[in-house]
Amino acid sequence: MPERTVFYVSDGTGITAETFGKAILAQFDVQFRAVRLPFVDTVDKAHQAVRQINHTAEHEGRRPIVFTTLVNMDVLHVIQQHCKGMLLDMFGTFVHPLEEELGVKSHHRVGRFSDASKSADYQRRIDAINFALAHDDGQSDQDLAAADVILVGVSRSGKTPTSLYLAMQYGIKAANYPLIPEDFERQQLPPALLAYKKKLFGLSIQPERLAEIRQERRPGSKYASLENCRREVAAAEAMMRRAGIKWLSTTHKSIEEIATTILQELKLNEAVG
């Protein structure tokens, strides 16, 4: 099926519209080309967006799909009246029915970024990101007691992106620590982690996939060889089983799935509630 263009139009960053839209579109086996149009917060910018959307419709010979999260009714009216795309107004779909159900009006504020930057939740996420960066790849043993979770696993098993996702999305302070050949020779966890076993969660990966990832980083090296990857993964999983550490394979899981599992297994949902 030919590729379809999807526009995400917002008076803010467009992240909400894009996140929601992609979740919906993932249900269809169609290739989509995403175009984000952020900060469409004036009538003039709305007309500019309409021109871009309509040009795409004429050039491709089919209607683009347009997800919007526009609060300003004058701006939205321009899109509704002149856009030649299939329009999906997310606020109109969800906010207005909720206003009726709750019996109150929504804030109808554009973006609400100033509110977010002053909130405790926002500051918690910033602190968690700084913590994750400072404790990435075992580069610091300091203040591990403040960690909500410490991810362990072989190099390139997904620890860093998972740590940062937990920090950015949930404000979880996540450190991560690599398991290296010296640990396997001793058949023990890194000494710095022994006092924090209840905070540990392991990530593993299929050796074949690990070898592919490592070949991109250090092609032709022993580090990336399939034999070495098999040896390291087997040793890491055996170590985690002996230590009683909960773990999962990241091979076929998204970062979102990995993070959700960690939150559930370590009962960290309360920390982000």
ZADOSE-208657 format. One line per 5 residues: their letters; for each residue x, y, z of C-alpha. Coordinates in Angstrom, 2 decimals. Last residue first. Layout:
ZADOSE-208657
A) X/Y/Z ~ ...
***
This chain:
ZADOSE-208657
GVAEN) 1.67/7.96/41.17 ~ 5.28/7.70/40.03 ~ 6.75/6.23/43.21 ~ 3.65/4.10/43.76 ~ 4.21/2.45/40.39
LKLEQ) 7.68/1.39/41.57 ~ 6.49/-2.06/42.56 ~ 9.80/-3.65/41.57 ~ 8.11/-6.04/39.15 ~ 5.49/-3.53/38.00
LITTA) 7.77/-0.57/37.33 ~ 10.35/-2.87/35.73 ~ 7.73/-4.40/33.44 ~ 6.51/-0.96/32.37 ~ 10.07/0.15/31.58
IEEIS) 10.75/-2.92/29.42 ~ 7.48/-2.51/27.54 ~ 8.13/1.19/26.85 ~ 11.70/0.46/25.76 ~ 10.29/-1.98/23.23
KHTTS) 10.64/-5.72/23.66 ~ 11.87/-8.39/21.24 ~ 15.44/-8.80/22.45 ~ 15.08/-7.08/25.84 ~ 15.17/-10.33/27.81
LWKIG) 13.95/-10.01/31.38 ~ 15.38/-9.96/34.89 ~ 14.49/-10.39/38.54 ~ 17.59/-10.88/40.68 ~ 17.81/-13.94/42.90
ARRMM) 21.60/-13.75/43.11 ~ 22.04/-17.21/41.62 ~ 19.59/-16.41/38.83 ~ 21.33/-13.12/38.08 ~ 24.73/-14.82/37.90
AEAAA) 23.44/-17.54/35.57 ~ 21.91/-14.88/33.32 ~ 25.18/-12.96/33.20 ~ 27.29/-16.06/32.49 ~ 25.01/-17.20/29.67
VERRC) 24.92/-13.70/28.17 ~ 28.71/-13.35/28.39 ~ 29.47/-16.74/26.80 ~ 26.96/-16.30/24.00 ~ 28.29/-12.83/23.25
NELSA) 31.85/-14.16/23.19 ~ 30.95/-16.87/20.68 ~ 28.94/-14.43/18.56 ~ 31.92/-12.11/18.25 ~ 31.33/-8.46/19.16
YKSGP) 33.84/-8.15/22.01 ~ 36.27/-10.32/20.06 ~ 36.30/-7.54/17.50 ~ 35.34/-7.71/13.82 ~ 33.13/-4.61/13.94
RREQR) 33.21/-2.51/17.13 ~ 30.00/-0.48/17.43 ~ 27.92/-1.93/14.59 ~ 29.30/-5.38/15.38 ~ 28.12/-4.89/18.98
IEALR) 24.51/-4.57/17.92 ~ 24.64/-7.63/15.68 ~ 26.43/-9.68/18.34 ~ 23.76/-8.74/20.89 ~ 21.04/-9.90/18.51
EPQIS) 22.68/-13.30/18.14 ~ 23.38/-13.53/21.88 ~ 19.70/-13.02/22.77 ~ 19.36/-10.23/25.30 ~ 19.47/-9.73/29.08
LGFLK) 18.39/-6.94/31.38 ~ 18.57/-7.38/35.15 ~ 16.85/-5.49/37.95 ~ 18.60/-4.49/41.14 ~ 17.06/-2.35/43.89
KKYAL) 16.66/-5.22/46.35 ~ 20.30/-6.15/45.79 ~ 21.53/-2.76/47.00 ~ 24.34/-3.60/49.43 ~ 25.95/-5.96/46.93
LAPPL) 26.05/-3.37/44.17 ~ 29.47/-1.80/44.79 ~ 31.03/-5.29/44.94 ~ 30.15/-6.00/41.28 ~ 28.02/-9.16/41.26
QQREF) 29.81/-12.44/41.72 ~ 31.04/-15.30/39.56 ~ 34.60/-14.04/40.12 ~ 35.43/-14.76/36.48 ~ 32.01/-13.46/35.42
DEPIL) 32.52/-10.20/37.28 ~ 35.94/-9.74/35.66 ~ 34.37/-10.38/32.25 ~ 31.95/-7.43/32.67 ~ 28.43/-6.90/34.02
PYNAA) 27.53/-3.30/33.23 ~ 25.86/-1.04/35.82 ~ 22.87/1.20/35.37 ~ 21.42/3.84/37.67 ~ 17.73/4.73/37.54
KIGYQ) 16.13/7.59/39.44 ~ 12.51/7.34/38.34 ~ 10.93/10.65/37.27 ~ 8.35/8.73/35.23 ~ 8.76/9.64/31.56
MALYL) 12.18/11.27/31.49 ~ 13.82/9.17/34.20 ~ 12.38/5.81/33.19 ~ 13.25/6.57/29.56 ~ 16.80/7.54/30.54
STPTK) 17.38/4.30/32.42 ~ 15.85/2.22/29.61 ~ 18.04/3.93/27.01 ~ 21.14/3.22/29.12 ~ 20.42/-0.41/30.09
GSRSV) 19.57/-1.75/26.64 ~ 21.66/-4.95/26.44 ~ 24.65/-3.16/24.93 ~ 27.18/-4.25/27.61 ~ 26.00/-7.18/29.69
GVLIV) 23.37/-6.65/32.36 ~ 22.46/-4.64/35.44 ~ 19.82/-1.96/36.02 ~ 19.79/-0.20/39.37 ~ 16.36/0.98/40.52
DAAAL) 14.97/3.75/42.71 ~ 18.48/5.09/43.21 ~ 19.19/7.28/46.24 ~ 21.28/4.55/47.90 ~ 23.47/4.62/44.80
DQDSQ) 24.74/7.99/46.04 ~ 28.25/7.59/44.68 ~ 29.24/4.46/42.78 ~ 29.82/6.44/39.59 ~ 30.70/5.49/36.00
GDDHA) 28.73/2.25/36.23 ~ 27.41/2.54/32.67 ~ 25.34/5.63/33.44 ~ 25.23/6.90/37.01 ~ 25.72/10.63/36.35
LAFNI) 23.42/10.51/33.32 ~ 20.70/8.67/35.23 ~ 20.93/11.09/38.16 ~ 20.67/14.12/35.88 ~ 17.61/12.58/34.24
ADIRR) 16.07/11.84/37.64 ~ 16.59/15.42/38.82 ~ 14.87/16.73/35.67 ~ 12.02/14.27/36.16 ~ 11.54/15.33/39.76
QYDAS) 11.57/18.97/38.73 ~ 8.73/18.35/36.29 ~ 6.72/16.45/38.89 ~ 7.20/19.23/41.44 ~ 5.71/21.72/39.00
KSADS) 7.27/25.00/37.91 ~ 8.32/23.89/34.42 ~ 4.93/22.27/33.88 ~ 2.94/25.45/34.55 ~ 5.11/27.44/32.15
FRGVR) 4.67/24.72/29.53 ~ 0.84/24.79/29.60 ~ 0.83/24.16/25.84 ~ -1.94/26.63/25.07 ~ -4.40/26.83/27.93
HHSKV) -7.94/25.65/27.46 ~ -8.25/25.21/31.25 ~ -11.06/22.67/30.92 ~ -14.61/23.67/31.77 ~ -16.49/21.88/34.51
GLEEE) -19.52/19.57/34.67 ~ -17.39/16.46/34.80 ~ -19.30/14.61/32.07 ~ -19.85/17.67/29.90 ~ -16.25/18.82/30.19
LPHVF) -15.14/15.23/29.55 ~ -17.13/15.17/26.30 ~ -15.39/18.41/25.28 ~ -11.88/17.22/26.15 ~ -11.91/13.89/24.31
TGFMD) -12.95/14.25/20.68 ~ -12.63/18.02/20.46 ~ -9.22/17.80/22.09 ~ -8.11/15.08/19.67 ~ -9.31/16.79/16.50
LLMGK) -8.85/14.14/13.81 ~ -8.98/15.84/10.40 ~ -8.76/13.83/7.18 ~ -6.89/16.35/5.04 ~ -8.17/19.09/2.76
CHQQI) -7.81/21.78/5.46 ~ -9.83/24.95/4.88 ~ -12.72/25.07/7.35 ~ -11.44/22.78/10.12 ~ -7.89/24.14/10.02
VHLVD) -9.08/27.75/10.10 ~ -11.55/26.92/12.91 ~ -8.75/25.36/14.97 ~ -6.83/28.64/14.97 ~ -9.91/30.61/15.99
MNVLT) -10.75/27.96/18.63 ~ -7.37/28.22/20.32 ~ -6.80/24.85/22.00 ~ -5.29/22.90/19.12 ~ -4.26/19.27/19.63
TFVIP) -4.56/18.16/16.01 ~ -4.08/14.91/14.11 ~ -4.19/15.31/10.31 ~ -4.27/12.37/7.89 ~ -3.24/13.42/4.42
RRGEH) -5.90/13.14/1.71 ~ -4.82/11.49/-1.52 ~ -3.38/12.64/-4.84 ~ 0.15/12.93/-3.51 ~ 0.89/16.42/-4.81
EATHN) -2.63/17.77/-4.27 ~ -2.89/16.44/-0.72 ~ 0.65/17.59/0.09 ~ -0.16/21.08/-1.14 ~ -3.28/21.02/1.02
IQRVA) -1.28/20.18/4.15 ~ 1.34/22.84/3.49 ~ -1.26/25.51/2.68 ~ -3.29/24.57/5.75 ~ -0.21/24.90/7.98
QHAKD) 0.46/28.39/6.63 ~ -3.20/29.29/7.23 ~ -2.86/28.09/10.83 ~ 0.30/30.13/11.23 ~ -1.65/33.23/10.25
VTDVF) -4.48/32.34/12.62 ~ -2.00/32.13/15.49 ~ -0.74/29.34/17.77 ~ 0.65/26.76/15.37 ~ 3.59/26.07/17.70
PLRVA) 4.41/22.65/16.24 ~ 3.82/21.22/12.75 ~ 5.04/17.61/12.85 ~ 5.25/15.71/9.58 ~ 5.16/11.91/9.73
RFQVD) 5.36/9.69/6.67 ~ 3.24/6.58/7.22 ~ 3.67/3.06/5.85 ~ 0.54/0.98/6.29 ~ -0.05/-2.21/8.22
FQALI) -2.53/-0.54/10.57 ~ -2.75/-0.74/14.36 ~ 0.41/1.35/14.68 ~ -1.69/4.25/13.40 ~ -3.44/4.64/16.75
AKGFT) -0.26/4.65/18.84 ~ 1.38/6.91/16.27 ~ -1.43/9.43/16.61 ~ -1.28/9.50/20.40 ~ 2.46/10.10/20.48
EATIG) 2.30/12.58/17.61 ~ -0.52/14.63/19.10 ~ 1.13/14.71/22.51 ~ 4.54/15.60/21.06 ~ 3.17/18.45/18.96
TGDSV) 5.41/20.97/20.70 ~ 2.60/23.37/21.57 ~ -0.09/24.99/19.37 ~ -0.32/21.62/17.66 ~ -0.60/20.02/14.24
YFVTR) 0.58/16.45/13.71 ~ 0.46/15.76/9.97 ~ 0.35/12.23/8.53 ~ 1.44/11.41/5.00 ~ 0.38/8.07/3.58
EPM) 2.79/5.63/1.92 ~ 1.36/3.49/-0.86 ~ 0.00/0.00/0.00
***
